[in-house]
Every structure is written in structure tokens, then in C-alpha cells.
Amino acid sequence: MHRYRIIFVKEGDFACLSHLDLQRTFIRVLRRAGMPLAYSQGFNPQPRLSFAAPLAVGITGDREYLEIDFFRQLDSEKIKADLNSILPAELAVRMAQEIDPKGPVLASLVKAAFYVAIFSPPVPELIPLVKNLYGSSVLEVERKGKKINKRVDIKAFIYNLYLQNAPEEDKLFMFLATGNLGGTRPAEVISLLPIKSEPEKVRRLGIFISGNNGDEFITPEGETLSTFSNGLNLNIQDSAIRTQTPTAY
């Protein structure tokens, strides 16, 4: 068995695809491309693939990750070319690479995600509101349960907030916990800001796993948050986002 990691974008109208629809889309594309998919065992075999961190409907993504098992080895550049010949530009593959099939799946390693919410036109009151939000000791939101709703304090899941102002728009960057230990979503953070304006769009810029030291975050490609954010012209240092491990609910 050979495992490959696919990095792709999710843009435009495809932001409205649910996670299940996105999974179905890639399975159809992989089959159409003639990829040698490996299947699970049992009465209802399914292609062995997993997305690292499913996106909420309406959010676009710069670096989305899909891991796929094939029953024979393929050339990574050919995988990329063959998929892009079928996929629309809004789901274009950026890179394909072979990874260790015996290693943990990326979905089990994800600890945080980096988002940007764009407000256009700008919202002047965002500056004091974001400062107050980040300085609050308790930040409760309501989450829907199967039977009853519950109040959840998401303060520990907000690692960093960074507001970038410009004459034409405001950009609220959010570094948030996610993964199997719990986390929060951009919509929950934005709901805590008492403003009438909704963001024009929300985009996930990247996902992060634990670094070798266990007290820092890196992308699956090995970039630290400071290196990653410097590419976006942001001054966010690793030390600014180190925090306690969130408690799972």
C-alpha cells in the first residue's frame, strides 16, 4: 500500500460544498482519473482516504489536505497533473507527495488552524472590540446538542487574534485550536463581537500540528507559525500563541 498527501485549494462556489459532498467529489474524480484506489475491508468497502480537518460550509481554504491510499506506487507530479486535468480550478491540487503509510493520519495530528475573516467595508469599532475579546477571561458561546444546547467557554481555544486595518477592509486573523482535543470555529469567535456586519468571506489559511518540542505549532510541511505568518506580512511570533493544552469536552 502507498499513501499520498494531496494539498488543494477550496475556493469560489465550492466553499458551499459540505464535507460529505467534497468527499464524494474527490472519489468520483479519483475514479475518473483511473487512480489505483485501495479499499477498506468489510461488507461495504470504501476508498481509503481522509481529510485532515473538514471545513465548515461557506469557508474557503488555501491549504486543504487529503490523504489517499493506493495499491501501487505512482509519480507524485502525475497524480497532480491527472487530478487537475479533471478538477475545476476552484479545487486545484497544489501538491502531491508520498508519505509513510505506517505513520499516523494527519487528521489525528491537527491541533490548530489559522483563519482570516474579511470585513468590507471596514468596521471601525472592531479595534476596541477585538482588544476586549482577547483580554476577557471567559468567553462563552452556545452550542447545539442532540437534545439540549449547552454553554461552552472557548477562551482556551483562542490562541491569537490579530486585526489588520486598511482603508478598504479589515482583516481579522484568528489562530484557533481544533482537532480531537476540542476547539472553536471562526463563526463562534465572530459571534462574540457585538457588530451588525458579517464578514464578506472567511478563509482558512493553513492547519498546524505540534512541533518536535511539543510546545510550538508547525504546518505539516514544517513551517513555524512565525515563518508562515511572515509570508502574509504579519508579525505573529510563536511565543505569542503558546498556551495550555485545551481540555477535551
ABEGO torsion letter per residue (X at the ends): XBBBBBBBBBBEAAAABBAAAAAAAAAAAAAAAGBBBBBBBEABBBBBBBBABBBBBGBBBABBBBBBBBABBBBAAAAAAAAAAABBAAABBABBBBBBAABBBAAAABABBBBBBBBOBBBAAAAAAAAAAAABABBBBBBBBAABBBBBBAAAABABBBBBBBAABBBBBBBBBBEAAEEBBAAAAAAABBBABBBABBBBABBBBBBAAGABBBBAAGBBAAAAAAAAGBBBBAAAABBBBBBBX
